[in-house]
Every structure is written in C-alpha cells, then in structure tokens.
Amino acid sequence: MDTLFTNIKELLQTRSVSEVKVMGESMRELPHIKNAFLRIRGENILDFGAMADLVIQKSDAVVDVTGKIILPSWCDSHSHVVYAGDRSQEFVDRLNGLSYEEIAANGGGILNSAQTLQNTSESALYEQSIQRVNELIKLGTGALEIKSGYGLSTEAELKMLRVIKTIREKSPLKVKATFLGAHAIPNKYKTNKSAYIDLIINTMLPEVHHQELADFIDVFCEKGYFSLEDTEQILEAATRYGLVPKIHVNQFNAFGGVGLGVKYKALSVDHLEVFNDEDLEVLKKSDTIPVALPGCSFFLGIPYTPARKLIDAGLPLAIASDMNPGSAPSGNMNFIVSLACIKMKMTPEEAINAATLNGAYAMGISKQYGSISKGKKGNLIITKEMTSYHQIPYLYGNTPIHKVMLHGKFVDSYFI
C-alpha cells in the first residue's frame, strides 16, 4: 500500500534517521516543513518534503490534508495499562484527606490492585486491558511500554506478562514489556522482605527469561518499598538474563536511586519529582534518559519533575503517561503534553520532542519510531485543522486528532 499525503499544513519532527534523541537547548528545536507532502509505502516512511518538490508518482491512495498537521504518534515509555478493576474509592479517600502513603499503609494502593488482579482470569484481564489500549491508540499513542507489577506472585506476574505479550501480538501498537515484580512487598512477605526478593531473583526472573516475556527490568526504588541494596540485588540478577533496567526513582525521596540506575546502565530513570544536584551531575555523565510523569503529579498533587533544571543543564527529557489505576488513571498523551507545558514550563517544541523522539529513545526504539525520517515506521497523528501546532498543548482537554496511522495503516478499520 502506497499512501501519499498532500498539502500538509505543517509536517513536524522531520529528522535524519541518525538522530535518536534530543538534549538541552536542542529540545527547543522542532524541525518542520510547511505545505508539505509525505509518502508512506508499506509500513515505512518513503519520502517527504515541500509540496513544490513533489514528483508525481502513482499512489494507491492520495489524502489531501489541507489545514491539518502531521506529526509522529506519541511514544509513551512508562505505563501500567494492564491491571484489573480500578481504585476509584481511593480517589475519594484522598479527597477526604488521606495521603497516597496512608492509603498504601492501610492495605490500599498497589496491594489492592494485586489482590484484584490475582482473582481475575487471564482472559478477563486481557479484555479489560485491550479496551484501554484501543482508547490510547485513538488518542494518538503508537508505541507503549507496559509494566507488570500488580501480580506480586510468580503466577500473577507471569499472567500479566502473558497478557502484555498478547497485546503486542494482536494490537497495531509497538509494545515493549517490563517486568516489575519489585513493585511492592506482598502481605505474605511483609515481615520477610528478603524472602520475596529471593522469589523475584530465583523463581520469577528465570521464568520470565525462559518464556521470553520481558524486554526490561524495573524496581520501585523508594522508602518503604525497595532500598538501594534491594534494588542492586535485583538489577544485578537481571543482568544475567539480559534485561535492561528502567527504574522508578525519586518519586517521594532522593537517596541515590538515580546513581544506582546509572551504575547499571539503566535506559531510563522515571519519576524524579524529588531531585537534587547530585542526581543532576550523575545523569550528565551517562546515556540514561530522565522520564517525567506529569499525570502522576497532577493526580496526586505532588511536585512536578523539574524539567527546566534538567533541560537547561543540557540533558534530554522524555515525558510519559504513567497510566495506572492508583496515581495516574489517564493515558491521554495529549493531556500529558499540555501538562508538561503548563506545569513544567516546557515549550511546545520541548514537550513534543519529549513525547515523540525522546519517548522512543526511553523505550530503545528511536531508530524506528519517534520522528518523520525516511525508513522509519509510518506511525502518524493527523490533527484536526489548526492554526499552529502550538494549539496541541494550548487546547488542553480537547482531542486534537483527526486520524491515526500505525505501521502504514489507518487505525479506523482496526476498531470496526
């Protein structure tokens, strides 16, 4: 199938395929072409440029998008979209004055989700999760990292990862899977955390590896969850199975998790709502990308990742949804881009870079996704008619999307 888009008002994120992330001042630059064309052949981008340079060739479909903008689909590098039920009661509890930590201490939070998931069949878990995934696709997400972590037993963690694998096989999304058995301490091991860590290392990890269910390893490195020593034990074991770290750090406390992630060559360190100068210096000497999760900050009312401090220091930054039932129940990346601008003082250019190319880098896929580059996958957002791409973050809460294309096919037919 050969699809030619013509009269594109603005074609955004036009780069050479060799550019796999953007950093510092370069994040303010969003290469684009006005009055452009774009040709997709099969799954991939074949050619693009100014309409004045278009050489007419036979195409299976010519799509006139006058007044509309085209950009790469969102690359959401941190999500927990596979879960069972919801935690809307905890939302009400917070409105009545309880903190996230207090709810967790009372048996809510992650442990609540784990109990629900353990009692949910694999088929039911898949049906709930694929509905969410389909909604995210309609909202422009074209690549998605999905974590386990609501199982907290060998059987339930493997169940989650099998569901993620099924989503990868049946959905048009590009999906990357992360094993997050170290998300919380189950009640069974409340007084014997070392035994649960042994279970992760000696039972879960070998089985995850044997069944080829994960690309990455994650740990919730936070006070009351997994310490630096715990995290290092798990990361050290994961290296034997070739799992690349992507770890939760600095959500509520900063105590060396960033440095530990860098030591183990983490692809990303995620959250960073609490951040210090030591963390900054460590990241400057690494290839690890920081990932901000503004939806979590918005929902919990906690500080936002200091985007200006990171970018102004010359670092790259990605933004992701953190979609999960407890602290970020929306996976709408359009809203995440708006939050990044409104609450984290990022420019529209920085936010779009963070949600496309840098998001792809934080998933290890930026050689194929995240920009309009010859040979990359044809994952596109075609917006409604707009005066400027600045309207994407400006019109927060509105859906700017007219159509979505994934791997060279419009997704409309996928949902019929």
C-alpha positions as CSV (number, residue, x, y, z in Angstrom):
1,M,0.0,0.0,0.0
2,D,1.4,3.4,-1.1
3,T,-0.3,6.4,0.6
4,L,0.6,10.0,-0.3
5,F,-0.4,12.8,2.0
6,T,-0.6,16.2,0.2
7,N,-1.0,19.8,1.3
8,I,0.1,19.2,4.9
9,K,-0.1,22.5,6.7
10,E,3.0,21.5,8.8
11,L,4.9,18.3,8.9
12,L,6.6,18.1,12.3
13,Q,9.6,16.3,13.6
14,T,11.4,15.9,10.3
15,R,14.8,14.5,11.0
16,S,17.6,12.3,9.7
17,V,17.3,8.7,10.9
18,S,20.6,9.1,12.7
19,E,19.0,11.4,15.3
20,V,17.9,9.2,18.2
21,K,17.3,11.7,20.9
22,V,17.5,15.5,21.6
23,M,19.1,17.2,24.5
24,G,19.3,20.5,26.2
25,E,18.9,23.6,24.0
26,S,18.2,21.3,21.0
27,M,14.9,20.3,22.6
28,R,13.6,23.8,21.7
29,E,14.1,22.9,18.0
30,L,11.3,21.0,16.3
31,P,12.2,20.6,12.6
32,H,9.2,21.0,10.4
33,I,8.2,21.7,6.8
34,K,5.2,23.9,5.9
35,N,3.0,23.0,2.9
36,A,4.5,19.5,2.8
37,F,3.9,16.1,1.3
38,L,4.6,12.7,2.9
39,R,4.7,9.3,1.2
40,I,4.2,6.0,3.1
41,R,5.0,2.7,1.4
42,G,4.0,-0.5,3.3
43,E,4.8,0.1,6.9
44,N,7.5,2.7,6.4
45,I,8.1,6.4,5.5
46,L,9.4,6.5,1.9
47,D,9.7,10.2,1.3
48,F,8.7,13.7,2.4
49,G,9.3,17.3,1.6
50,A,7.8,20.6,0.4
51,M,4.9,20.4,-2.0
52,A,6.9,22.4,-4.5
53,D,9.3,19.4,-4.7
54,L,6.7,16.7,-5.0
55,V,7.4,14.4,-8.0
56,I,4.0,12.9,-9.1
57,Q,4.0,9.2,-8.9
58,K,1.2,6.6,-8.9
59,S,-0.1,6.0,-5.4
60,D,-2.8,3.7,-4.0
61,A,-4.3,6.5,-2.0
62,V,-3.8,10.3,-2.1
63,V,-5.0,12.0,1.0
64,D,-5.4,15.8,0.9
65,V,-4.9,17.1,4.4
66,T,-5.2,20.8,3.8
67,G,-5.2,22.8,7.0
68,K,-4.1,19.8,9.1
69,I,-0.8,19.0,10.8
70,I,1.1,15.6,10.7
71,L,3.5,14.5,13.4
72,P,4.8,11.2,14.7
73,S,2.5,9.3,17.0
74,W,3.2,9.5,20.7
75,C,5.7,7.2,22.2
76,D,4.6,6.5,25.8
77,S,7.6,5.0,27.6
78,H,6.1,4.3,31.0
79,S,2.7,2.7,31.6
80,H,0.9,0.2,33.8
81,V,-2.1,-0.2,31.5
82,V,-2.6,-3.9,32.3
83,Y,-4.5,-4.1,35.6
84,A,-7.8,-5.4,36.9
85,G,-10.7,-3.3,38.2
86,D,-10.0,0.3,39.4
87,R,-9.2,2.2,42.6
88,S,-11.8,5.0,42.4
89,Q,-12.6,4.5,46.1
90,E,-9.0,5.5,46.9
91,F,-9.5,8.6,44.8
92,V,-12.4,9.5,47.1
93,D,-10.3,8.7,50.2
94,R,-7.6,11.2,49.0
95,L,-10.3,13.8,48.6
96,N,-11.3,13.1,52.2
97,G,-7.7,13.8,53.3
98,L,-5.7,10.6,53.2
99,S,-2.3,10.7,51.5
100,Y,-1.1,8.1,49.0
101,E,1.3,6.7,51.6
102,E,-1.5,6.5,54.2
103,I,-3.8,4.6,51.8
104,A,-1.0,2.2,51.0
105,A,-0.3,1.6,54.7
106,N,-4.0,0.7,55.2
107,G,-3.8,-2.0,52.6
108,G,-4.7,0.1,49.6
109,G,-2.6,1.1,46.7
110,I,-0.5,-1.5,44.8
111,L,-1.5,-4.3,47.2
112,N,-5.2,-3.6,46.5
113,S,-4.6,-3.8,42.7
114,A,-2.5,-7.0,43.2
115,Q,-5.3,-8.8,45.1
116,T,-7.9,-7.8,42.5
117,L,-5.6,-9.0,39.7
118,Q,-4.8,-12.3,41.3
119,N,-8.5,-13.0,41.4
120,T,-9.0,-12.1,37.8
121,S,-8.7,-14.6,35.0
122,E,-6.1,-14.1,32.2
123,S,-8.8,-13.7,29.6
124,A,-10.7,-11.1,31.6
125,L,-7.5,-9.3,32.3
126,Y,-6.8,-9.2,28.6
127,E,-10.3,-7.9,27.7
128,Q,-10.1,-5.1,30.3
129,S,-6.6,-4.1,29.2
130,I,-7.1,-4.2,25.4
131,Q,-10.0,-1.8,25.8
132,R,-7.7,0.7,27.4
133,V,-5.1,0.1,24.8
134,N,-7.6,0.8,22.0
135,E,-8.6,4.1,23.6
136,L,-4.9,5.1,23.8
137,I,-4.4,4.3,20.1
138,K,-7.4,6.6,19.3
139,L,-5.7,9.3,21.3
140,G,-2.5,9.1,19.2
141,T,-0.3,6.7,21.1
142,G,1.7,4.5,18.7
143,A,4.3,2.9,20.9
144,L,3.7,1.9,24.5
145,E,5.8,0.4,27.3
146,I,3.7,-1.8,29.6
147,K,4.8,-3.0,33.0
148,S,3.8,-5.9,35.2
149,G,3.9,-5.3,38.9
150,Y,0.3,-5.8,40.0
151,G,0.7,-9.5,40.4
152,L,3.3,-9.8,43.2
153,S,3.3,-13.6,42.9
154,T,5.0,-15.7,40.4
155,E,1.8,-16.9,38.8
156,A,0.2,-13.5,38.7
157,E,3.3,-11.7,37.4
158,L,3.6,-14.2,34.6
159,K,-0.1,-13.8,33.8
160,M,0.4,-10.1,33.4
161,L,3.4,-10.5,31.2
162,R,1.5,-13.1,29.0
163,V,-1.3,-10.5,28.6
164,I,1.2,-7.9,27.6
165,K,2.6,-10.4,25.0
166,T,-0.9,-11.0,23.6
167,I,-1.4,-7.2,23.3
168,R,1.9,-7.0,21.5
169,E,0.8,-9.7,19.1
170,K,-2.8,-8.5,18.4
171,S,-2.6,-4.8,18.6
172,P,-1.2,-2.4,15.9
173,L,0.8,-0.7,18.7
174,K,4.6,-1.1,19.1
175,V,4.7,-2.7,22.6
176,K,7.7,-3.1,24.9
177,A,7.3,-5.2,28.1
178,T,8.8,-4.6,31.5
179,F,9.0,-7.0,34.4
180,L,8.2,-5.1,37.7
181,G,7.9,-7.8,40.2
182,A,9.6,-5.5,42.7
183,H,6.7,-3.0,42.8
184,A,5.7,-3.6,46.4
185,I,6.1,-6.1,49.2
186,P,3.1,-8.6,49.3
187,N,1.4,-9.0,52.6
188,K,2.6,-12.6,52.7
189,Y,6.2,-11.3,52.9
190,K,5.6,-8.2,55.0
191,T,7.9,-9.3,57.8
192,N,10.3,-11.1,55.5
193,K,11.2,-8.9,52.5
194,S,14.4,-10.8,51.8
195,A,12.3,-13.9,51.0
196,Y,10.3,-12.0,48.5
197,I,13.4,-10.7,46.9
198,D,14.7,-14.2,46.7
199,L,11.5,-15.2,45.0
200,I,12.0,-12.5,42.4
201,I,15.6,-13.4,41.7
202,N,15.5,-17.2,41.9
203,T,12.0,-18.0,40.6
204,M,10.4,-15.1,38.8
205,L,13.3,-13.9,36.8
206,P,14.4,-17.3,35.4
207,E,10.8,-18.0,34.3
208,V,10.4,-14.6,32.7
209,H,13.6,-15.2,30.8
210,H,12.6,-18.8,29.9
211,Q,9.3,-17.7,28.5
212,E,10.8,-14.6,26.8
213,L,8.2,-12.3,28.3
214,A,10.1,-9.0,29.1
215,D,12.5,-6.5,27.5
216,F,13.2,-4.5,30.6
217,I,13.5,-4.9,34.4
218,D,12.1,-2.3,36.8
219,V,12.2,-1.7,40.6
220,F,10.2,0.7,42.7
221,C,13.3,2.1,44.5
222,E,11.6,4.1,47.3
223,K,11.5,4.3,51.0
224,G,9.0,1.8,52.3
225,Y,9.3,-0.3,49.2
226,F,12.8,-1.4,47.9
227,S,16.0,0.1,49.2
228,L,19.2,0.7,47.3
229,E,20.6,-2.6,48.5
230,D,17.4,-4.4,47.5
231,T,17.4,-2.7,44.1
232,E,21.0,-3.5,43.4
233,Q,20.4,-7.2,44.2
234,I,17.6,-7.4,41.7
235,L,19.4,-5.4,39.0
236,E,22.5,-7.5,39.4
237,A,20.5,-10.6,38.9
238,A,18.6,-9.2,35.9
239,T,21.9,-8.5,34.1
240,R,22.4,-12.3,33.9
241,Y,19.2,-12.5,31.8
242,G,19.9,-9.5,29.5
243,L,17.1,-7.4,30.9
244,V,17.9,-3.6,30.6
245,P,16.9,-1.5,33.7
246,K,14.2,1.2,33.6
247,I,13.6,2.1,37.2
248,H,11.2,4.1,39.4
249,V,13.3,6.6,41.4
250,N,12.9,9.8,43.4
251,Q,9.1,9.8,43.5
252,F,8.9,10.8,47.1
253,N,12.6,10.7,48.3
254,A,16.0,11.2,46.7
255,F,18.6,8.8,48.3
256,G,20.8,7.6,45.5
257,G,18.5,5.7,43.2
258,V,19.5,7.8,40.1
259,G,23.2,7.0,40.7
260,L,22.4,3.3,41.1
261,G,20.4,3.3,37.9
262,V,23.3,4.9,36.0
263,K,25.7,2.4,37.5
264,Y,23.6,-0.4,36.0
265,K,23.3,1.4,32.7
266,A,19.6,2.0,33.0
267,L,17.9,3.1,29.8
268,S,15.8,5.5,31.8
269,V,15.1,6.7,35.4
270,D,11.5,7.6,35.8
271,H,9.5,9.9,38.1
272,L,12.2,12.3,39.6
273,E,9.6,14.5,41.3
274,V,12.3,14.9,44.0
275,F,15.6,15.8,42.5
276,N,19.0,17.1,43.7
277,D,22.2,18.4,42.3
278,E,24.0,15.1,42.9
279,D,21.4,13.4,40.7
280,L,21.9,16.0,38.0
281,E,25.7,15.5,37.9
282,V,25.4,11.7,37.7
283,L,23.0,12.0,34.8
284,K,25.3,14.4,32.9
285,K,27.9,11.6,32.7
286,S,25.5,8.9,31.4
287,D,23.4,7.8,28.5
288,T,20.4,7.3,30.8
289,I,17.4,9.4,30.0
290,P,15.2,11.0,32.7
291,V,11.5,10.4,32.2
292,A,8.9,12.8,33.8
293,L,5.4,11.6,34.6
294,P,3.3,14.8,35.0
295,G,0.0,13.0,35.0
296,C,1.0,11.4,38.4
297,S,2.0,14.8,39.8
298,F,-1.3,16.3,38.6
299,F,-3.5,13.5,40.1
300,L,-1.6,13.1,43.4
301,G,-0.9,16.8,43.9
302,I,2.8,16.2,44.4
303,P,5.7,18.2,42.9
304,Y,6.4,18.0,39.2
305,T,9.7,16.8,37.8
306,P,12.0,19.9,37.4
307,A,12.1,19.9,33.6
308,R,13.7,23.3,33.3
309,K,16.6,22.3,35.6
310,L,17.2,19.1,33.6
311,I,16.9,20.6,30.1
312,D,18.8,23.8,31.0
313,A,21.6,21.6,32.2
314,G,21.9,20.1,28.8
315,L,20.1,16.8,29.5
316,P,17.5,15.1,27.4
317,L,14.0,14.5,28.8
318,A,11.1,12.3,27.9
319,I,7.5,12.5,29.2
320,A,5.2,9.6,29.7
321,S,1.7,8.9,31.0
322,D,2.4,6.5,33.9
323,M,-1.2,5.3,33.2
324,N,-2.2,3.2,36.3
325,P,-5.3,2.7,38.5
326,G,-3.9,4.5,41.6
327,S,-1.9,7.5,40.8
328,A,-2.4,8.3,37.1
329,P,-5.6,6.8,35.6
330,S,-5.3,8.6,32.3
331,G,-3.1,7.6,29.4
332,N,-4.0,10.6,27.3
333,M,-0.6,11.8,26.0
334,N,-2.2,14.9,24.5
335,F,-3.0,16.0,28.1
336,I,0.5,14.9,29.2
337,V,2.0,17.3,26.6
338,S,-0.3,20.1,27.9
339,L,0.7,19.4,31.5
340,A,4.4,19.5,30.5
341,C,3.9,23.0,29.1
342,I,1.5,24.4,31.7
343,K,3.0,22.9,34.9
344,M,6.6,22.1,34.0
345,K,7.2,25.2,31.9
346,M,8.3,23.3,28.8
347,T,7.9,24.9,25.4
348,P,5.6,23.2,22.9
349,E,8.6,22.1,21.0
350,E,10.3,20.6,24.0
351,A,7.1,18.8,25.0
352,I,6.6,17.3,21.6
353,N,10.2,16.2,21.4
354,A,9.9,14.6,24.8
355,A,6.7,12.7,23.8
356,T,7.9,11.5,20.4
357,L,11.6,11.0,19.7
358,N,12.8,11.1,23.3
359,G,9.9,8.8,24.4
360,A,11.0,6.4,21.7
361,Y,14.6,6.6,23.0
362,A,13.4,5.7,26.5
363,M,11.9,2.5,25.0
364,G,15.0,1.7,23.0
365,I,13.1,2.1,19.7
366,S,14.1,5.5,18.4
367,K,15.9,4.1,15.4
368,Q,12.5,3.1,14.0
369,Y,10.0,5.4,15.8
370,G,9.5,8.9,17.1
371,S,10.3,11.1,14.1
372,I,9.4,11.7,10.4
373,S,12.5,10.1,8.9
374,K,13.0,8.0,5.8
375,G,12.8,4.3,6.6
376,K,11.1,4.8,10.0
377,K,7.7,3.3,10.7
378,G,4.7,5.1,9.4
379,N,3.2,5.9,12.8
380,L,1.4,9.2,12.4
381,I,-1.0,11.6,14.0
382,I,-3.1,13.7,11.6
383,T,-4.6,16.6,13.5
384,K,-7.8,18.4,13.0
385,E,-7.5,21.7,11.2
386,M,-5.2,24.0,13.3
387,T,-3.7,27.4,13.1
388,S,-0.4,26.1,14.6
389,Y,0.9,23.0,16.4
390,H,1.0,25.2,19.5
391,Q,-2.7,24.5,19.8
392,I,-1.9,20.9,20.7
393,P,-0.8,21.8,24.3
394,Y,-2.8,25.1,24.3
395,L,-6.2,23.4,23.9
396,Y,-5.8,21.2,26.9
397,G,-8.5,18.6,27.5
398,N,-9.5,18.6,23.8
399,T,-8.5,15.9,21.4
400,P,-6.6,17.4,18.6
401,I,-6.6,14.2,16.5
402,H,-8.4,13.7,13.1
403,K,-6.9,10.3,12.2
404,V,-4.1,8.0,13.4
405,M,-2.0,5.8,11.2
406,L,0.1,2.9,12.7
407,H,2.6,1.0,10.6
408,G,1.2,2.5,7.4
409,K,-2.4,1.7,8.0
410,F,-5.2,4.0,9.3
411,V,-6.5,2.5,12.6
412,D,-10.1,3.3,11.8
413,S,-10.6,-0.2,10.3
414,Y,-9.0,-1.8,13.3
415,F,-11.8,-0.7,15.5
416,I,-14.8,-1.5,13.2
